[in-house]
Amino acid sequence: MSNFCLWQLAYTELYFTDTLWPDFDSREFRSALASYAGRERRFGRTSEQVGQPRSLVSSAVPKAGLG
């Protein structure tokens, strides 16, 4: 990854393993999937807002005035 496209990684989930590609088998793949499934996805929210319905979260954000 270069500095050219770092902004494209904003919501990207990266997985790093010490296993080299020739040794990456179904067991390693299942381990990667388990790691992916166990992550907390917040999509811009704080950890406290994750359990709240979106309507409550959006109402807590002040609206910008146009005039």
C-alpha positions in Angstrom: 0.0 0.0 0.0 1.4 3.3 -0.9 0.5 6.8 0.3 -1.3 7.4 -3.0 -4.5 5.5 -2.1 -4.6 5.4 1.7 -7.9 7.2 1.7 -9.5 4.3 -0.1 -8.7 2.1 3.0 -11.1 4.0 5.2 -13.4 1.1 6.0 -11.2 -1.7 4.7 -10.6 -4.6 7.0 -7.1 -6.0 6.7 -6.0 -9.5 7.9 -2.3 -10.3 8.4 -0.9 -13.7 9.0 2.5 -15.2 9.4 1.6 -18.1 7.2 3.1 -17.9 3.7 0.9 -18.4 0.7 2.0 -22.0 -0.2 1.1 -23.1 3.4 -2.2 -21.2 3.5 -4.6 -24.1 3.7 -8.3 -24.5 4.6 -7.4 -24.4 8.3 -5.7 -21.0 7.9 -8.7 -19.8 5.8 -11.1 -20.8 8.5 -9.0 -18.9 11.0 -9.1 -15.8 8.8 -12.9 -16.1 8.5 -13.2 -16.5 12.3 -11.1 -13.4 12.8 -13.3 -11.5 10.3 -16.5 -12.7 12.0 -15.4 -11.6 15.4 -14.7 -8.0 14.6 -16.9 -5.1 15.9 -18.0 -3.0 12.9 -19.0 0.5 13.9 -19.4 2.2 10.5 -18.4 5.6 11.9 -20.2 5.2 15.2 -18.6 5.1 18.7 -18.6 1.9 20.6 -21.4 3.2 22.8 -23.6 3.9 19.8 -23.2 0.5 18.2 -26.1 -1.1 20.2 -28.4 1.9 19.6 -30.9 2.1 16.7 -29.7 4.3 13.9 -32.6 6.8 14.5 -31.3 7.5 18.0 -27.7 7.9 16.8 -28.7 10.3 13.9 -30.9 12.4 16.2 -27.9 12.9 18.6 -25.9 14.6 15.8 -26.6 18.3 15.6 -27.9 19.5 12.2 -26.0 22.3 10.5 -28.1 25.5 9.9 -28.4 26.9 6.4 -28.9 30.5 7.4 
